[in-house]
């Protein structure tokens, strides 16, 4: 879970990195050596959540958005 949270945090704070996660998830999966389960959560849950974020996410909103996406990741990993 920690790798997914770190990826999400970087993608929330940095729009350029967010674009890599959204449009080149295979590169992110390989770079972070994600497990099959983590890769599925990245593809099915995290990408959609990142696509819905405003551009840019205001610095004051980063912690709130990170907590929201962490909750989505946690829920997806439990399913």
C-alpha positions in Angstrom: 0.0 0.0 0.0 2.8 2.4 0.8 4.0 2.4 -2.8 0.6 3.3 -4.1 0.2 6.1 -1.5 3.6 7.5 -2.5 2.7 7.4 -6.2 -0.6 9.1 -5.4 1.1 11.8 -3.3 3.5 12.6 -6.0 0.8 12.6 -8.6 -1.5 14.9 -6.6 1.3 17.4 -6.0 2.9 17.3 -9.4 0.6 17.5 -12.5 3.4 16.3 -14.8 3.9 13.1 -12.7 0.1 12.7 -12.6 0.0 12.6 -16.4 2.6 9.8 -16.4 0.6 7.8 -13.9 -2.6 8.3 -15.9 -1.3 7.9 -19.4 1.7 5.5 -18.9 0.7 3.3 -16.0 2.8 0.4 -17.2 5.9 2.5 -16.8 4.9 3.4 -13.2 4.1 -0.3 -12.5 7.5 -1.4 -13.7 9.4 1.5 -12.1 7.8 0.9 -8.7 7.9 -2.9 -9.1 4.2 -3.1 -8.1 2.6 -6.5 -7.3 -0.2 -7.7 -9.6 -2.7 -6.6 -6.9 -1.2 -3.1 -6.5 -1.1 -2.7 -10.3 -4.8 -3.6 -10.5 -5.6 -1.0 -7.8 -3.5 1.6 -9.7 -5.2 0.9 -12.9 -8.8 0.5 -11.6 -8.9 3.0 -8.7 -6.0 5.4 -8.5 -6.0 6.5 -12.1 -9.7 7.4 -12.0 -9.3 9.3 -8.8 -6.3 11.3 -10.2 -8.2 12.1 -13.4 -10.9 13.7 -11.4 -8.6 16.1 -9.6 -8.5 19.8 -10.5 -5.4 21.1 -12.4 -3.5 22.1 -10.4 -4.4 20.8 -6.9 -3.9 23.7 -4.6 -1.1 23.1 -2.1 -3.5 23.5 0.9 -5.7 20.8 -0.7 -3.0 18.2 -1.2 -3.3 16.6 2.3 -7.1 16.3 2.0 -6.9 14.7 -1.5 -4.1 12.4 -0.4 -6.3 11.2 2.5 -9.2 10.6 0.2 -7.2 8.6 -2.2 -5.5 6.7 0.6 -9.0 5.6 1.7 -9.8 4.5 -1.8 -6.6 2.5 -2.0 -7.2 0.9 1.4 -10.7 -0.1 0.4 -9.6 -1.5 -3.0 -6.9 -3.6 -1.4 -9.4 -5.1 1.1 -11.8 -6.2 -1.7 
